[in-house]
């Protein structure tokens, strides 16, 4: 499961779901990926909504390009609704999607993808309370732990994190690496 | 500005925006209306997201009918996303709308109206971070302190509360009363 040589951006804003940032960050680094925390630029540091973590991003959305990464991870919590208000965050998500990068969103993460208008015709999942918004954005909502549809990977809640992380690693070729 | 004889339901769920419940509650009672706090039934008491208020609802959504009220008020905060998960709350909002009752929503309140699928063709406002969801639900989003479109009244944030309250009183005939 080696992700050596892969660059992954994890998007950050205030009140992210703590475990949905911390766990993928740890798992992707453990797998050998270079992980870059990309903030919206609204603050210097961001706290998780449960108050267990505070992070200082490595970069801001207007200072990076989708082309610099192999994958984009969008944690949930109240953060995605705040990310939506920053055009560079929306543009980064849209560009990553259009360039065929792996775009992974969990819980409320798909809210940013609604704003990027990239869900049309996709099958995906999310936290149940925004399922109607996902459907109205043209997405086909299903209630499953993890859904991979082309370059889009989605999950529902922190309980789905192991499946979510594995799907990202698999999509980046990490699993195939082990089979060589 | 008398609302004597008018019955108003204010919907309640956990993490409502404190002032968006407390202020209309006080203003409508001061104007003479009978105000009924209607909870989703998920809890016995509900706290505001800022922790300044705790309320115990007078009724639950499955125990009341839209026909019992002249108006429905939906405060914002994180509460509307939780209200959406309870069919009796969604049904109550839809019934009130269809029966021509005054339906007033502020901030994130329109999220419940998206779930009730009553925004199609309406001009309305909301907190900016859900504007895209309102548009995707068929609503015509505008950025104004208060918007009244037929029986729908909407506002953006706590700063709009005075205009929001006045529009509700006006729609219920309270202002006309004073002119008699």
Boltz contact constraints between the chains, C-beta under 6 A:
constraints:
  - contact:
      token1: [A, 81]
      token2: [B, 129]
      max_distance: 6.0
  - contact:
      token1: [A, 84]
      token2: [B, 129]
      max_distance: 6.0
  - contact:
      token1: [A, 85]
      token2: [B, 129]
      max_distance: 6.0
  - contact:
      token1: [A, 114]
      token2: [B, 132]
      max_distance: 6.0
  - contact:
      token1: [A, 115]
      token2: [B, 132]
      max_distance: 6.0
  - contact:
      token1: [A, 129]
      token2: [B, 81]
      max_distance: 6.0
  - contact:
      token1: [A, 129]
      token2: [B, 84]
      max_distance: 6.0
  - contact:
      token1: [A, 129]
      token2: [B, 85]
      max_distance: 6.0
  - contact:
      token1: [A, 132]
      token2: [B, 114]
      max_distance: 6.0
  - contact:
      token1: [A, 132]
      token2: [B, 115]
      max_distance: 6.0
  - contact:
      token1: [A, 133]
      token2: [B, 133]
      max_distance: 6.0
  - contact:
      token1: [A, 136]
      token2: [B, 136]
      max_distance: 6.0
  - contact:
      token1: [A, 136]
      token2: [B, 137]
      max_distance: 6.0
  - contact:
      token1: [A, 137]
      token2: [B, 136]
      max_distance: 6.0
